[in-house]
Amino acid sequence: MNRLETTLDENEEYIGSTVWKALEAAFDHVDDEADELERELEEAQNRIEELESALEALRDEIR
């Protein structure tokens, strides 16, 4: 019975570490995706500011 308990404990540790590694990998992936989205958002915000500035310049020319 002791050998069975040891095997079960080893399997539990292996499964636990495998699941933990998978969760860490998934978190890293999500974190990387979030970083990329933040960069894209910042670029979009900068572009919006550029377009707003260009629009304002055009309005000034029309006046």
C-alpha distances in whole Angstrom, upper triangle without the diagonal:
4,5,5,6,9,10,11,12,14,15,16,18,20,21,22,24,26,27,28,30,31,33,34,36,37,39,40,42,43,44,46,48,49,51,52,53,55,57,58,59,61,63,64,65,67,69,69,71,73,74,75,77,79,80,81,83,84,85,87,89,90,92
4,5,5,6,9,10,10,12,14,15,16,18,20,21,22,24,26,27,28,30,31,33,34,36,37,39,40,42,43,45,46,47,49,51,52,53,55,57,58,59,61,62,63,65,67,68,70,72,73,74,76,77,78,80,82,83,84,86,88,89,90
4,5,5,6,9,10,10,12,14,15,16,18,20,21,22,24,25,27,28,30,31,33,34,36,37,39,40,42,43,45,46,48,49,51,52,54,55,56,58,60,61,62,64,66,67,68,70,71,73,75,76,77,79,81,82,83,85,87,88,89
4,5,5,6,9,10,10,12,14,15,16,18,20,21,22,24,26,27,28,30,31,33,34,36,37,39,40,42,43,44,46,48,49,50,52,54,55,57,58,59,61,63,64,65,67,69,70,71,73,74,75,77,79,80,81,83,85,86,87
4,5,5,6,9,10,10,12,14,15,16,18,20,21,22,24,25,26,28,30,31,32,34,36,37,38,40,42,43,44,46,47,49,51,52,53,55,57,58,59,61,62,63,65,67,68,69,71,73,73,75,77,78,79,81,83,84,85
4,5,5,6,9,10,11,12,14,15,16,18,20,21,22,24,25,27,28,30,31,33,34,36,37,39,40,42,43,45,46,47,49,51,52,53,55,57,58,60,61,62,64,66,67,68,70,72,73,74,76,77,78,80,82,83,85
4,5,5,6,8,10,10,12,14,15,16,18,20,21,22,24,25,27,28,30,31,33,34,36,37,39,40,42,43,45,46,48,49,50,52,54,55,56,58,60,61,63,64,65,67,69,70,71,73,75,76,77,79,81,82,83
4,5,5,6,9,10,10,12,14,15,16,18,20,21,22,24,25,27,28,30,31,32,34,36,37,38,40,42,43,44,46,48,49,50,52,53,54,57,58,59,61,63,64,65,67,68,69,71,73,74,75,77,79,80,81
4,5,5,6,9,10,10,12,14,15,16,18,20,21,22,24,25,27,28,30,31,32,34,36,37,38,40,42,43,45,46,47,49,51,52,53,55,57,58,59,61,62,63,65,67,68,69,71,73,74,75,77,78,80
4,5,5,6,9,10,11,12,14,15,16,18,20,21,22,24,25,27,28,30,31,33,35,36,37,39,40,42,43,45,46,48,49,51,52,54,55,56,58,60,61,62,64,66,67,68,70,72,73,75,76,77,79
4,5,5,6,8,10,10,12,14,15,16,18,20,21,22,24,26,27,28,30,31,33,34,36,37,39,40,42,43,44,46,48,49,50,52,54,55,57,58,59,61,63,64,65,67,69,70,71,73,75,76,77
4,5,5,6,8,10,10,12,14,15,16,18,20,21,22,24,26,27,28,30,31,32,34,36,37,38,40,42,43,44,46,47,49,51,52,53,55,57,58,59,61,62,63,65,67,68,69,71,73,74,75
4,6,5,6,8,10,10,12,14,15,16,18,20,21,22,24,25,26,28,30,31,32,34,36,37,39,40,41,43,45,46,47,49,51,52,53,55,56,58,59,61,62,64,66,67,68,70,72,73,74
4,5,5,6,9,10,10,12,14,15,16,18,20,21,22,24,25,27,29,30,31,33,34,36,38,39,40,42,44,45,46,48,49,51,52,54,55,57,58,60,61,63,64,66,67,69,70,72,73
4,6,5,6,8,10,10,12,14,15,16,18,20,21,22,24,26,27,28,30,32,33,34,36,37,38,40,42,43,44,46,48,49,51,52,53,55,57,58,59,61,63,64,65,67,69,70,71
4,5,5,6,9,10,10,12,14,15,16,18,20,21,22,24,26,27,28,30,31,33,35,36,37,39,41,42,43,45,46,47,49,51,52,53,55,57,58,59,61,62,63,65,67,68,70
4,5,5,6,9,10,10,12,14,15,16,18,20,21,22,24,25,27,28,30,31,33,34,36,37,39,40,42,43,45,46,48,49,51,52,54,55,56,58,60,61,62,64,66,67,68
4,5,5,6,9,10,11,12,14,15,17,18,20,21,23,24,26,27,29,30,32,33,34,36,38,39,40,42,44,45,47,48,49,51,53,54,55,57,59,60,61,63,65,66,67
4,5,5,6,9,10,10,12,14,15,16,18,20,21,22,24,26,27,28,30,31,33,34,36,37,38,40,42,43,45,46,47,49,51,52,53,55,57,58,59,61,63,64,65
4,5,5,6,9,10,10,12,14,15,16,18,20,21,22,24,25,27,29,30,31,33,35,36,37,39,40,41,43,45,46,47,49,51,52,53,55,57,58,59,61,62,64
4,5,5,6,9,10,10,12,14,15,16,18,20,21,23,24,26,27,29,30,32,33,35,36,38,39,40,42,44,45,46,48,50,51,52,54,55,57,58,60,61,63
4,5,5,6,9,10,11,12,14,15,16,18,20,21,22,24,26,27,28,30,32,33,34,36,37,39,41,42,43,45,47,48,49,51,53,54,55,57,58,59,61
4,5,5,6,9,10,10,12,14,15,16,18,20,21,22,24,26,26,28,30,31,32,34,36,37,39,40,42,43,45,46,47,49,51,52,53,55,57,58,59
4,5,5,6,9,10,10,12,14,15,16,18,20,21,23,24,25,27,29,30,31,33,35,36,37,39,40,42,43,45,46,48,49,51,52,54,56,57,58
4,5,5,6,9,10,11,12,14,15,17,18,20,21,23,24,26,27,29,30,32,33,35,36,38,39,40,42,44,45,47,48,49,51,53,54,55,57
4,5,5,6,8,10,11,12,14,15,16,18,20,21,22,24,26,27,28,30,31,33,35,36,37,39,41,42,43,45,47,48,49,51,52,53,55
4,5,5,6,9,10,10,12,14,15,16,18,20,21,22,24,25,27,28,30,31,33,35,36,37,39,40,41,43,45,46,47,49,51,52,53
4,5,5,6,9,10,10,12,14,15,17,18,20,21,23,24,26,27,29,30,32,33,35,36,38,39,40,42,44,45,46,48,50,51,53
4,5,5,6,9,10,11,12,14,15,17,18,20,21,22,24,26,27,28,30,32,33,34,36,38,39,41,42,43,45,47,48,49,51
4,5,5,6,9,10,10,12,14,15,16,18,20,21,22,24,25,26,28,30,31,32,34,36,37,39,40,42,43,45,46,47,49
4,5,5,6,9,10,11,12,14,15,17,18,20,21,23,24,26,27,29,30,31,33,35,36,37,39,41,42,43,45,47,48
4,5,5,6,9,10,11,12,14,15,17,18,20,21,23,24,26,27,29,30,32,33,35,36,38,39,41,42,44,45,47
4,5,5,6,9,10,11,12,14,15,16,18,20,21,22,24,26,27,28,30,31,33,34,36,37,39,41,42,43,45
4,5,5,6,9,10,10,12,14,15,16,18,20,21,22,24,25,27,28,30,31,33,35,36,37,39,41,42,43
4,5,5,6,9,10,11,12,14,15,17,18,20,21,23,24,26,27,29,30,32,33,35,36,38,39,41,42
4,5,5,6,9,10,11,12,14,15,17,18,20,21,23,24,26,27,28,30,32,33,35,36,38,39,41
4,5,5,6,9,10,10,12,14,15,16,18,20,21,22,24,25,26,28,30,31,32,34,36,37,39
4,5,5,6,9,10,10,12,14,15,16,18,20,21,23,24,25,27,29,30,31,33,35,36,37
4,5,5,6,9,10,11,12,14,15,17,18,20,21,23,24,26,27,29,30,32,33,35,36
4,5,5,6,9,10,10,12,14,15,16,18,20,21,22,24,26,27,28,30,32,33,35
4,5,5,6,9,10,10,12,14,15,16,18,20,21,22,24,26,27,28,30,31,33
4,5,5,6,9,10,11,12,14,15,17,18,20,21,23,24,26,27,29,30,32
4,5,5,6,9,10,11,12,14,15,17,18,20,21,23,24,26,27,29,31
4,5,5,6,9,10,10,12,14,15,16,18,20,21,22,24,26,27,29
4,5,5,6,9,10,10,12,14,15,16,18,20,21,23,24,26,27
4,5,5,6,9,10,11,12,14,15,17,19,20,21,23,25,26
4,5,5,6,9,10,10,12,14,15,16,18,20,21,23,24
4,5,5,6,8,10,10,12,14,15,16,18,20,21,23
4,5,5,6,9,10,10,12,14,15,16,19,20,21
4,5,5,6,9,10,11,12,14,15,17,19,20
4,5,5,6,9,10,10,12,14,15,17,18
4,5,5,6,9,10,10,12,14,15,17
4,5,5,6,9,10,11,13,14,16
4,5,5,6,9,10,11,13,14
4,5,5,6,9,10,11,13
4,5,5,6,9,10,11
4,5,5,6,9,10
4,5,5,6,9
4,5,5,6
4,5,5
4,6
4
